[in-house]
Amino acid sequence: MKLNELRDNPGATKDRMRVGRGIGCGKGKTGGRGVKGQKARSGVAIKGFEGGQMPIHMRLPKRGFNNPLRFNFVHINLDRVQDAIDAGRLDATGVIDAEALLASGALRRERDGVRLLARGKLKGPLKFKVAGASEAAIKAVKAAGGAVEVTIERPDRLAGDGKRAIRRRAAQAKRESRMPKAG
């Protein structure tokens, strides 16, 4: 067999329907587009048009916004870090940061920073330097005798004397007053 003799299996491919080639083929004349009108012409895209009725995307209310200052972190769990250490790709004696995780292949990209999450267990003490970490991850690392340095400090949403902070503190106090007291 030569390259010029390669063929697909019989019946594996189907030729496209050639429309507008006479009435005998069944797709002649109007070519399956019905009769006249805007949609029978070429270059038409009526997405979301509902015949003059208010379209659904305009009937529904606007909601939320896209924060341009939002951090886009890459998440990594403790079990992935431990797997990299066990495989010998990551040095457990040094500081584990974004560069070390990228070099070991545990992460593909850094984006705005690395956020450490708590799934899995660590076998020994490790030092992390990451953009963010969950409380559970920090507890797990400290329980194993390690330390976590968080580089991006998030401002406390209840701090400050602006309108939003005052409103948030009031809402927090209201929520806490509704909670049943233990004991």
Secondary structure, DSSP 8 states (H G I E B T S, - for coil): --GGG----TTS-------SS-GGGSS-TTTTS-SSSGGGSSS---TT-BTTB--HHHHS-------TT----EEEEHHHHHHHHHTTSS-SSSEE-HHHHHHHTS-S--TT-EEEE--S--SS--EEEESEE-HHHHHHHHHTT-EEEESS----TT-SSSHHHHHHHHHHHHHHHHS----
